């Protein structure tokens, strides 16, 4: 969930530690999510290459 940022600078100052913590947690979570997506993309790419190789072997067996 996107962190809340108050409109008032006074509120920003008053809750600076909480707001900073919320933003840092959000950024860390987004980075973890992107790393997960990257890992899954790499895994799926390898799998797709293996399936393509299997299909080529299948087609060659039919000839």
N, CA, C and O atoms as a Tripos MOL2 file, in Angstrom:
@<TRIPOS>MOLECULE
protein
  252   251    63     0     0
PROTEIN
NO_CHARGES

@<TRIPOS>ATOM
      1 N           0.8460   -1.1750    0.0000 N.3       1 UNK1
      2 CA          0.0000    0.0000    0.0000 C.3       1 UNK1
      3 C           0.8910    1.2370    0.0000 C.2       1 UNK1
      4 O           1.9000    1.3040    0.7020 O.2       1 UNK1
      5 N           0.4930    2.1930   -0.7940 N.am      2 UNK2
      6 CA          1.2580    3.4290   -0.9200 C.3       2 UNK2
      7 C           1.2560    4.1930    0.4030 C.2       2 UNK2
      8 O           0.2110    4.3160    1.0430 O.2       2 UNK2
      9 N           2.4260    4.7120    0.8210 N.am      3 UNK3
     10 CA          2.4880    5.4590    2.0820 C.3       3 UNK3
     11 C           1.6850    6.7510    2.0090 C.2       3 UNK3
     12 O           1.5710    7.3820    0.9580 O.2       3 UNK3
     13 N           1.1340    7.1210    3.1570 N.am      4 UNK4
     14 CA          0.3710    8.3610    3.2680 C.3       4 UNK4
     15 C           1.3380    9.5070    3.5390 C.2       4 UNK4
     16 O           2.2130    9.4000    4.3980 O.2       4 UNK4
     17 N           1.1760   10.5950    2.8070 N.am      5 UNK5
     18 CA          1.9580   11.8040    3.0370 C.3       5 UNK5
     19 C           0.9970   12.9400    3.3480 C.2       5 UNK5
     20 O           0.2070   13.3390    2.4930 O.2       5 UNK5
     21 N           1.0610   13.4660    4.5720 N.am      6 UNK6
     22 CA          0.1630   14.5650    4.9330 C.3       6 UNK6
     23 C           0.4140   15.7940    4.0540 C.2       6 UNK6
     24 O           1.5110   15.9760    3.5260 O.2       6 UNK6
     25 N          -0.5820   16.6050    3.9070 N.am      7 UNK7
     26 CA         -0.4600   17.8420    3.1300 C.3       7 UNK7
     27 C           0.3210   18.9110    3.8870 C.2       7 UNK7
     28 O           1.0450   19.7100    3.2930 O.2       7 UNK7
     29 N           0.1660   18.9100    5.1730 N.am      8 UNK8
     30 CA          0.7640   19.9430    6.0180 C.3       8 UNK8
     31 C           2.2260   19.6290    6.3290 C.2       8 UNK8
     32 O           2.5580   18.5130    6.7300 O.2       8 UNK8
     33 N           3.0870   20.6110    6.1420 N.am      9 UNK9
     34 CA          4.4930   20.4340    6.4990 C.3       9 UNK9
     35 C           4.6560   20.2620    8.0080 C.2       9 UNK9
     36 O           5.5630   19.5660    8.4660 O.2       9 UNK9
     37 N           3.7810   20.8920    8.7690 N.am     10 UNK10
     38 CA          3.8300   20.7220   10.2220 C.3      10 UNK10
     39 C           3.5640   19.2600   10.5940 C.2      10 UNK10
     40 O           4.2450   18.6990   11.4530 O.2      10 UNK10
     41 N           2.5710   18.6490    9.9420 N.am     11 UNK11
     42 CA          2.2850   17.2370   10.1910 C.3      11 UNK11
     43 C           3.4440   16.3540    9.7250 C.2      11 UNK11
     44 O           3.7710   15.3550   10.3660 O.2      11 UNK11
     45 N           4.0550   16.7320    8.6100 N.am     12 UNK12
     46 CA          5.2050   15.9730    8.1280 C.3      12 UNK12
     47 C           6.3200   15.9860    9.1660 C.2      12 UNK12
     48 O           6.9320   14.9540    9.4400 O.2      12 UNK12
     49 N           6.5770   17.1350    9.7300 N.am     13 UNK13
     50 CA          7.6210   17.2450   10.7480 C.3      13 UNK13
     51 C           7.2390   16.4860   12.0110 C.2      13 UNK13
     52 O           8.0740   15.8040   12.6050 O.2      13 UNK13
     53 N           5.9920   16.6020   12.4170 N.am     14 UNK14
     54 CA          5.5320   15.9690   13.6560 C.3      14 UNK14
     55 C           5.6000   14.4400   13.5650 C.2      14 UNK14
     56 O           5.8940   13.7680   14.5540 O.2      14 UNK14
     57 N           5.3330   13.9050   12.3960 N.am     15 UNK15
     58 CA          5.3010   12.4530   12.2100 C.3      15 UNK15
     59 C           6.4360   11.9590   11.3200 C.2      15 UNK15
     60 O           6.3170   10.9150   10.6780 O.2      15 UNK15
     61 N           7.5270   12.7010   11.2800 N.am     16 UNK16
     62 CA          8.6290   12.4140   10.3600 C.3      16 UNK16
     63 C           9.1510   10.9860   10.5080 C.2      16 UNK16
     64 O           9.3760   10.3080    9.5060 O.2      16 UNK16
     65 N           9.3440   10.5240   11.7320 N.am     17 UNK17
     66 CA          9.8840    9.1770   11.9200 C.3      17 UNK17
     67 C           8.9380    8.1110   11.3790 C.2      17 UNK17
     68 O           9.3750    7.1670   10.7210 O.2      17 UNK17
     69 N           7.6540    8.2580   11.6510 N.am     18 UNK18
     70 CA          6.6600    7.2970   11.1660 C.3      18 UNK18
     71 C           6.5570    7.3410    9.6400 C.2      18 UNK18
     72 O           6.5130    6.2970    8.9870 O.2      18 UNK18
     73 N           6.5180    8.5300    9.0830 N.am     19 UNK19
     74 CA          6.4090    8.6820    7.6300 C.3      19 UNK19
     75 C           7.6500    8.1080    6.9490 C.2      19 UNK19
     76 O           7.5410    7.3790    5.9630 O.2      19 UNK19
     77 N           8.8230    8.4360    7.4730 N.am     20 UNK20
     78 CA         10.0740    7.9110    6.9090 C.3      20 UNK20
     79 C          10.0560    6.3830    6.9350 C.2      20 UNK20
     80 O          10.4090    5.7380    5.9470 O.2      20 UNK20
     81 N           9.6530    5.8180    8.0430 N.am     21 UNK21
     82 CA          9.5860    4.3630    8.1850 C.3      21 UNK21
     83 C           8.6330    3.7480    7.1640 C.2      21 UNK21
     84 O           8.9480    2.7320    6.5450 O.2      21 UNK21
     85 N           7.4750    4.3660    6.9950 N.am     22 UNK22
     86 CA          6.4940    3.8640    6.0200 C.3      22 UNK22
     87 C           7.0570    3.8950    4.5960 C.2      22 UNK22
     88 O           6.8950    2.9370    3.8390 O.2      22 UNK22
     89 N           7.7200    5.0010    4.2360 N.am     23 UNK23
     90 CA          8.2890    5.1020    2.8960 C.3      23 UNK23
     91 C           9.4210    4.1000    2.6930 C.2      23 UNK23
     92 O           9.4990    3.4670    1.6400 O.2      23 UNK23
     93 N          10.2930    3.9480    3.6780 N.am     24 UNK24
     94 CA         11.4020    3.0070    3.5520 C.3      24 UNK24
     95 C          10.8990    1.5670    3.4420 C.2      24 UNK24
     96 O          11.4410    0.7760    2.6700 O.2      24 UNK24
     97 N           9.8670    1.2280    4.2140 N.am     25 UNK25
     98 CA          9.2840   -0.1110    4.1340 C.3      25 UNK25
     99 C           8.6490   -0.3330    2.7640 C.2      25 UNK25
    100 O           8.7890   -1.4080    2.1810 O.2      25 UNK25
    101 N           7.9580    0.6710    2.2540 N.am     26 UNK26
    102 CA          7.3310    0.5680    0.9310 C.3      26 UNK26
    103 C           8.3920    0.3300   -0.1420 C.2      26 UNK26
    104 O           8.2500   -0.5570   -0.9830 O.2      26 UNK26
    105 N           9.4450    1.1240   -0.1030 N.am     27 UNK27
    106 CA         10.5050    1.0200   -1.1140 C.3      27 UNK27
    107 C          11.1780   -0.3500   -1.0340 C.2      27 UNK27
    108 O          11.4490   -0.9620   -2.0670 O.2      27 UNK27
    109 N          11.4470   -0.8320    0.1670 N.am     28 UNK28
    110 CA         12.0480   -2.1560    0.3320 C.3      28 UNK28
    111 C          11.1280   -3.2430   -0.2200 C.2      28 UNK28
    112 O          11.5880   -4.1720   -0.8850 O.2      28 UNK28
    113 N           9.8270   -3.1260    0.0560 N.am     29 UNK29
    114 CA          8.8660   -4.1160   -0.4420 C.3      29 UNK29
    115 C           8.7830   -4.1000   -1.9640 C.2      29 UNK29
    116 O           8.6980   -5.1550   -2.5920 O.2      29 UNK29
    117 N           8.8070   -2.9140   -2.5580 N.am     30 UNK30
    118 CA          8.7510   -2.8090   -4.0180 C.3      30 UNK30
    119 C          10.0080   -3.4160   -4.6360 C.2      30 UNK30
    120 O           9.9330   -4.1010   -5.6560 O.2      30 UNK30
    121 N          11.1590   -3.1650   -4.0220 N.am     31 UNK31
    122 CA         12.3960   -3.7540   -4.5350 C.3      31 UNK31
    123 C          12.3460   -5.2770   -4.4420 C.2      31 UNK31
    124 O          12.7670   -5.9650   -5.3720 O.2      31 UNK31
    125 N          11.8340   -5.8140   -3.3280 N.am     32 UNK32
    126 CA         11.6740   -7.2730   -3.1990 C.3      32 UNK32
    127 C          10.7450   -7.8170   -4.2820 C.2      32 UNK32
    128 O          11.0100   -8.8660   -4.8680 O.2      32 UNK32
    129 N           9.6610   -7.0980   -4.5420 N.am     33 UNK33
    130 CA          8.6980   -7.5180   -5.5580 C.3      33 UNK33
    131 C           9.3550   -7.5590   -6.9380 C.2      33 UNK33
    132 O           9.1700   -8.5180   -7.6870 O.2      33 UNK33
    133 N          10.1220   -6.5170   -7.2730 N.am     34 UNK34
    134 CA         10.7960   -6.4930   -8.5710 C.3      34 UNK34
    135 C          11.8240   -7.6100   -8.6850 C.2      34 UNK34
    136 O          11.9610   -8.2140   -9.7490 O.2      34 UNK34
    137 N          12.5490   -7.8960   -7.6050 N.am     35 UNK35
    138 CA         13.5030   -9.0070   -7.6330 C.3      35 UNK35
    139 C          12.7730  -10.3340   -7.8640 C.2      35 UNK35
    140 O          13.2570  -11.1960   -8.5980 O.2      35 UNK35
    141 N          11.6220  -10.4880   -7.2400 N.am     36 UNK36
    142 CA         10.8180  -11.6900   -7.4290 C.3      36 UNK36
    143 C          10.3640  -11.8090   -8.8870 C.2      36 UNK36
    144 O          10.4480  -12.8840   -9.4810 O.2      36 UNK36
    145 N           9.8860  -10.7070   -9.4530 N.am     37 UNK37
    146 CA          9.4710  -10.7240  -10.8620 C.3      37 UNK37
    147 C          10.6350  -11.0850  -11.7710 C.2      37 UNK37
    148 O          10.4780  -11.8740  -12.7030 O.2      37 UNK37
    149 N          11.8050  -10.5100  -11.5040 N.am     38 UNK38
    150 CA         12.9840  -10.8030  -12.3120 C.3      38 UNK38
    151 C          13.3530  -12.2830  -12.2270 C.2      38 UNK38
    152 O          13.6700  -12.9060  -13.2410 O.2      38 UNK38
    153 N          13.3110  -12.8390  -11.0270 N.am     39 UNK39
    154 CA         13.6450  -14.2510  -10.8380 C.3      39 UNK39
    155 C          12.6390  -15.1420  -11.5660 C.2      39 UNK39
    156 O          13.0270  -16.1160  -12.2110 O.2      39 UNK39
    157 N          11.3630  -14.8180  -11.4670 N.am     40 UNK40
    158 CA         10.3420  -15.6200  -12.1440 C.3      40 UNK40
    159 C          10.4710  -15.5100  -13.6570 C.2      40 UNK40
    160 O          10.2870  -16.4970  -14.3690 O.2      40 UNK40
    161 N          10.7830  -14.3320  -14.1460 N.am     41 UNK41
    162 CA         10.9870  -14.1510  -15.5900 C.3      41 UNK41
    163 C          12.1390  -15.0270  -16.0580 C.2      41 UNK41
    164 O          12.0260  -15.7010  -17.0820 O.2      41 UNK41
    165 N          13.2370  -15.0270  -15.3290 N.am     42 UNK42
    166 CA         14.4000  -15.8450  -15.6930 C.3      42 UNK42
    167 C          14.0420  -17.3310  -15.6590 C.2      42 UNK42
    168 O          14.4340  -18.0780  -16.5550 O.2      42 UNK42
    169 N          13.3060  -17.7670  -14.6400 N.am     43 UNK43
    170 CA         12.9020  -19.1610  -14.5310 C.3      43 UNK43
    171 C          12.0070  -19.5520  -15.6980 C.2      43 UNK43
    172 O          12.1960  -20.6060  -16.3050 O.2      43 UNK43
    173 N          11.0290  -18.7010  -16.0130 N.am     44 UNK44
    174 CA         10.0990  -18.9910  -17.1020 C.3      44 UNK44
    175 C          10.8180  -19.0140  -18.4520 C.2      44 UNK44
    176 O          10.4670  -19.8070  -19.3250 O.2      44 UNK44
    177 N          11.8040  -18.1620  -18.6240 N.am     45 UNK45
    178 CA         12.5630  -18.1400  -19.8670 C.3      45 UNK45
    179 C          13.3090  -19.4610  -20.0650 C.2      45 UNK45
    180 O          13.3060  -20.0230  -21.1610 O.2      45 UNK45
    181 N          13.9510  -19.9550  -18.9970 N.am     46 UNK46
    182 CA         14.6550  -21.2350  -19.0670 C.3      46 UNK46
    183 C          13.6710  -22.3560  -19.3760 C.2      46 UNK46
    184 O          13.9450  -23.2170  -20.2130 O.2      46 UNK46
    185 N          12.5290  -22.3430  -18.7010 N.am     47 UNK47
    186 CA         11.5160  -23.3720  -18.9440 C.3      47 UNK47
    187 C          11.0240  -23.3260  -20.3810 C.2      47 UNK47
    188 O          10.8800  -24.3700  -21.0170 O.2      47 UNK47
    189 N          10.7660  -22.1460  -20.8970 N.am     48 UNK48
    190 CA         10.2800  -22.0150  -22.2680 C.3      48 UNK48
    191 C          11.3150  -22.5340  -23.2590 C.2      48 UNK48
    192 O          10.9590  -23.1540  -24.2610 O.2      48 UNK48
    193 N          12.5860  -22.2860  -22.9860 N.am     49 UNK49
    194 CA         13.6410  -22.7970  -23.8630 C.3      49 UNK49
    195 C          13.6680  -24.3250  -23.8210 C.2      49 UNK49
    196 O          13.8240  -24.9720  -24.8570 O.2      49 UNK49
    197 N          13.5160  -24.8980  -22.6340 N.am     50 UNK50
    198 CA         13.4840  -26.3600  -22.5060 C.3      50 UNK50
    199 C          12.2860  -26.9540  -23.2370 C.2      50 UNK50
    200 O          12.4120  -27.9820  -23.9020 O.2      50 UNK50
    201 N          11.1330  -26.3190  -23.1180 N.am     51 UNK51
    202 CA          9.9310  -26.8050  -23.8010 C.3      51 UNK51
    203 C          10.1190  -26.7000  -25.3110 C.2      51 UNK51
    204 O           9.7170  -27.5970  -26.0520 O.2      51 UNK51
    205 N          10.7200  -25.6250  -25.7600 N.am     52 UNK52
    206 CA         10.9810  -25.4690  -27.1870 C.3      52 UNK52
    207 C          11.9130  -26.5690  -27.6900 C.2      52 UNK52
    208 O          11.7010  -27.1250  -28.7670 O.2      52 UNK52
    209 N          12.9390  -26.8780  -26.9100 N.am     53 UNK53
    210 CA         13.8480  -27.9730  -27.2830 C.3      53 UNK53
    211 C          13.1130  -29.3090  -27.3170 C.2      53 UNK53
    212 O          13.3210  -30.1150  -28.2230 O.2      53 UNK53
    213 N          12.2480  -29.5410  -26.3220 N.am     54 UNK54
    214 CA         11.4450  -30.7760  -26.3020 C.3      54 UNK54
    215 C          10.5610  -30.8630  -27.5430 C.2      54 UNK54
    216 O          10.4340  -31.9320  -28.1410 O.2      54 UNK54
    217 N           9.9590  -29.7600  -27.9270 N.am     55 UNK55
    218 CA          9.0870  -29.7400  -29.1000 C.3      55 UNK55
    219 C           9.8890  -30.0360  -30.3700 C.2      55 UNK55
    220 O           9.4300  -30.7540  -31.2580 O.2      55 UNK55
    221 N          11.0760  -29.4750  -30.4340 N.am     56 UNK56
    222 CA         11.9220  -29.7410  -31.6150 C.3      56 UNK56
    223 C          12.2790  -31.2260  -31.6840 C.2      56 UNK56
    224 O          12.2610  -31.8140  -32.7650 O.2      56 UNK56
    225 N          12.6010  -31.8320  -30.5490 N.am     57 UNK57
    226 CA         12.8860  -33.2740  -30.5370 C.3      57 UNK57
    227 C          11.6670  -34.0700  -30.9680 C.2      57 UNK57
    228 O          11.7860  -35.0500  -31.7030 O.2      57 UNK57
    229 N          10.4940  -33.6490  -30.5120 N.am     58 UNK58
    230 CA          9.2500  -34.3150  -30.8910 C.3      58 UNK58
    231 C           9.0450  -34.2440  -32.4100 C.2      58 UNK58
    232 O           8.7550  -35.2520  -33.0520 O.2      58 UNK58
    233 N           9.1990  -33.0480  -32.9690 N.am     59 UNK59
    234 CA          9.0180  -32.8870  -34.4170 C.3      59 UNK59
    235 C          10.0310  -33.7030  -35.1980 C.2      59 UNK59
    236 O           9.7020  -34.2910  -36.2280 O.2      59 UNK59
    237 N          11.2660  -33.7380  -34.7090 N.am     60 UNK60
    238 CA         12.3020  -34.5540  -35.3850 C.3      60 UNK60
    239 C          11.9810  -36.0330  -35.3140 C.2      60 UNK60
    240 O          12.2950  -36.7740  -36.2460 O.2      60 UNK60
    241 N          11.3690  -36.4780  -34.2420 N.am     61 UNK61
    242 CA         11.0110  -37.8950  -34.1050 C.3      61 UNK61
    243 C           9.9140  -38.2860  -35.0900 C.2      61 UNK61
    244 O           9.8130  -39.4540  -35.4650 O.2      61 UNK61
    245 N           9.1030  -37.3380  -35.5090 N.am     62 UNK62
    246 CA          8.0140  -37.6290  -36.4420 C.3      62 UNK62
    247 C           8.4960  -37.7210  -37.8870 C.2      62 UNK62
    248 O           7.7870  -38.2520  -38.7420 O.2      62 UNK62
    249 N           9.6650  -37.2210  -38.1610 N.am     63 UNK63
    250 CA         10.1700  -37.2260  -39.5540 C.3      63 UNK63
    251 C          10.6930  -38.5770  -39.9490 C.2      63 UNK63
    252 O          11.1510  -38.7560  -41.0770 O.2      63 UNK63
@<TRIPOS>BOND
     1     1     2 1
     2     2     3 1
     3     3     4 2
     4     3     5 am
     5     5     6 1
     6     6     7 1
     7     7     8 2
     8     7     9 am
     9     9    10 1
    10    10    11 1
    11    11    12 2
    12    11    13 am
    13    13    14 1
    14    14    15 1
    15    15    16 2
    16    15    17 am
    17    17    18 1
    18    18    19 1
    19    19    20 2
    20    19    21 am
    21    21    22 1
    22    22    23 1
    23    23    24 2
    24    23    25 am
    25    25    26 1
    26    26    27 1
    27    27    28 2
    28    27    29 am
    29    29    30 1
    30    30    31 1
    31    31    32 2
    32    31    33 am
    33    33    34 1
    34    34    35 1
    35    35    36 2
    36    35    37 am
    37    37    38 1
    38    38    39 1
    39    39    40 2
    40    39    41 am
    41    41    42 1
    42    42    43 1
    43    43    44 2
    44    43    45 am
    45    45    46 1
    46    46    47 1
    47    47    48 2
    48    47    49 am
    49    49    50 1
    50    50    51 1
    51    51    52 2
    52    51    53 am
    53    53    54 1
    54    54    55 1
    55    55    56 2
    56    55    57 am
    57    57    58 1
    58    58    59 1
    59    59    60 2
    60    59    61 am
    61    61    62 1
    62    62    63 1
    63    63    64 2
    64    63    65 am
    65    65    66 1
    66    66    67 1
    67    67    68 2
    68    67    69 am
    69    69    70 1
    70    70    71 1
    71    71    72 2
    72    71    73 am
    73    73    74 1
    74    74    75 1
    75    75    76 2
    76    75    77 am
    77    77    78 1
    78    78    79 1
    79    79    80 2
    80    79    81 am
    81    81    82 1
    82    82    83 1
    83    83    84 2
    84    83    85 am
    85    85    86 1
    86    86    87 1
    87    87    88 2
    88    87    89 am
    89    89    90 1
    90    90    91 1
    91    91    92 2
    92    91    93 am
    93    93    94 1
    94    94    95 1
    95    95    96 2
    96    95    97 am
    97    97    98 1
    98    98    99 1
    99    99   100 2
   100    99   101 am
   101   101   102 1
   102   102   103 1
   103   103   104 2
   104   103   105 am
   105   105   106 1
   106   106   107 1
   107   107   108 2
   108   107   109 am
   109   109   110 1
   110   110   111 1
   111   111   112 2
   112   111   113 am
   113   113   114 1
   114   114   115 1
   115   115   116 2
   116   115   117 am
   117   117   118 1
   118   118   119 1
   119   119   120 2
   120   119   121 am
   121   121   122 1
   122   122   123 1
   123   123   124 2
   124   123   125 am
   125   125   126 1
   126   126   127 1
   127   127   128 2
   128   127   129 am
   129   129   130 1
   130   130   131 1
   131   131   132 2
   132   131   133 am
   133   133   134 1
   134   134   135 1
   135   135   136 2
   136   135   137 am
   137   137   138 1
   138   138   139 1
   139   139   140 2
   140   139   141 am
   141   141   142 1
   142   142   143 1
   143   143   144 2
   144   143   145 am
   145   145   146 1
   146   146   147 1
   147   147   148 2
   148   147   149 am
   149   149   150 1
   150   150   151 1
   151   151   152 2
   152   151   153 am
   153   153   154 1
   154   154   155 1
   155   155   156 2
   156   155   157 am
   157   157   158 1
   158   158   159 1
   159   159   160 2
   160   159   161 am
   161   161   162 1
   162   162   163 1
   163   163   164 2
   164   163   165 am
   165   165   166 1
   166   166   167 1
   167   167   168 2
   168   167   169 am
   169   169   170 1
   170   170   171 1
   171   171   172 2
   172   171   173 am
   173   173   174 1
   174   174   175 1
   175   175   176 2
   176   175   177 am
   177   177   178 1
   178   178   179 1
   179   179   180 2
   180   179   181 am
   181   181   182 1
   182   182   183 1
   183   183   184 2
   184   183   185 am
   185   185   186 1
   186   186   187 1
   187   187   188 2
   188   187   189 am
   189   189   190 1
   190   190   191 1
   191   191   192 2
   192   191   193 am
   193   193   194 1
   194   194   195 1
   195   195   196 2
   196   195   197 am
   197   197   198 1
   198   198   199 1
   199   199   200 2
   200   199   201 am
   201   201   202 1
   202   202   203 1
   203   203   204 2
   204   203   205 am
   205   205   206 1
   206   206   207 1
   207   207   208 2
   208   207   209 am
   209   209   210 1
   210   210   211 1
   211   211   212 2
   212   211   213 am
   213   213   214 1
   214   214   215 1
   215   215   216 2
   216   215   217 am
   217   217   218 1
   218   218   219 1
   219   219   220 2
   220   219   221 am
   221   221   222 1
   222   222   223 1
   223   223   224 2
   224   223   225 am
   225   225   226 1
   226   226   227 1
   227   227   228 2
   228   227   229 am
   229   229   230 1
   230   230   231 1
   231   231   232 2
   232   231   233 am
   233   233   234 1
   234   234   235 1
   235   235   236 2
   236   235   237 am
   237   237   238 1
   238   238   239 1
   239   239   240 2
   240   239   241 am
   241   241   242 1
   242   242   243 1
   243   243   244 2
   244   243   245 am
   245   245   246 1
   246   246   247 1
   247   247   248 2
   248   247   249 am
   249   249   250 1
   250   250   251 1
   251   251   252 2
@<TRIPOS>SUBSTRUCTURE
     1 UNK1         2 RESIDUE 1 A UNK
     2 UNK2         6 RESIDUE 1 A UNK
     3 UNK3        10 RESIDUE 1 A UNK
     4 UNK4        14 RESIDUE 1 A UNK
     5 UNK5        18 RESIDUE 1 A UNK
     6 UNK6        22 RESIDUE 1 A UNK
     7 UNK7        26 RESIDUE 1 A UNK
     8 UNK8        30 RESIDUE 1 A UNK
     9 UNK9        34 RESIDUE 1 A UNK
    10 UNK10       38 RESIDUE 1 A UNK
    11 UNK11       42 RESIDUE 1 A UNK
    12 UNK12       46 RESIDUE 1 A UNK
    13 UNK13       50 RESIDUE 1 A UNK
    14 UNK14       54 RESIDUE 1 A UNK
    15 UNK15       58 RESIDUE 1 A UNK
    16 UNK16       62 RESIDUE 1 A UNK
    17 UNK17       66 RESIDUE 1 A UNK
    18 UNK18       70 RESIDUE 1 A UNK
    19 UNK19       74 RESIDUE 1 A UNK
    20 UNK20       78 RESIDUE 1 A UNK
    21 UNK21       82 RESIDUE 1 A UNK
    22 UNK22       86 RESIDUE 1 A UNK
    23 UNK23       90 RESIDUE 1 A UNK
    24 UNK24       94 RESIDUE 1 A UNK
    25 UNK25       98 RESIDUE 1 A UNK
    26 UNK26      102 RESIDUE 1 A UNK
    27 UNK27      106 RESIDUE 1 A UNK
    28 UNK28      110 RESIDUE 1 A UNK
    29 UNK29      114 RESIDUE 1 A UNK
    30 UNK30      118 RESIDUE 1 A UNK
    31 UNK31      122 RESIDUE 1 A UNK
    32 UNK32      126 RESIDUE 1 A UNK
    33 UNK33      130 RESIDUE 1 A UNK
    34 UNK34      134 RESIDUE 1 A UNK
    35 UNK35      138 RESIDUE 1 A UNK
    36 UNK36      142 RESIDUE 1 A UNK
    37 UNK37      146 RESIDUE 1 A UNK
    38 UNK38      150 RESIDUE 1 A UNK
    39 UNK39      154 RESIDUE 1 A UNK
    40 UNK40      158 RESIDUE 1 A UNK
    41 UNK41      162 RESIDUE 1 A UNK
    42 UNK42      166 RESIDUE 1 A UNK
    43 UNK43      170 RESIDUE 1 A UNK
    44 UNK44      174 RESIDUE 1 A UNK
    45 UNK45      178 RESIDUE 1 A UNK
    46 UNK46      182 RESIDUE 1 A UNK
    47 UNK47      186 RESIDUE 1 A UNK
    48 UNK48      190 RESIDUE 1 A UNK
    49 UNK49      194 RESIDUE 1 A UNK
    50 UNK50      198 RESIDUE 1 A UNK
    51 UNK51      202 RESIDUE 1 A UNK
    52 UNK52      206 RESIDUE 1 A UNK
    53 UNK53      210 RESIDUE 1 A UNK
    54 UNK54      214 RESIDUE 1 A UNK
    55 UNK55      218 RESIDUE 1 A UNK
    56 UNK56      222 RESIDUE 1 A UNK
    57 UNK57      226 RESIDUE 1 A UNK
    58 UNK58      230 RESIDUE 1 A UNK
    59 UNK59      234 RESIDUE 1 A UNK
    60 UNK60      238 RESIDUE 1 A UNK
    61 UNK61      242 RESIDUE 1 A UNK
    62 UNK62      246 RESIDUE 1 A UNK
    63 UNK63      250 RESIDUE 1 A UNK
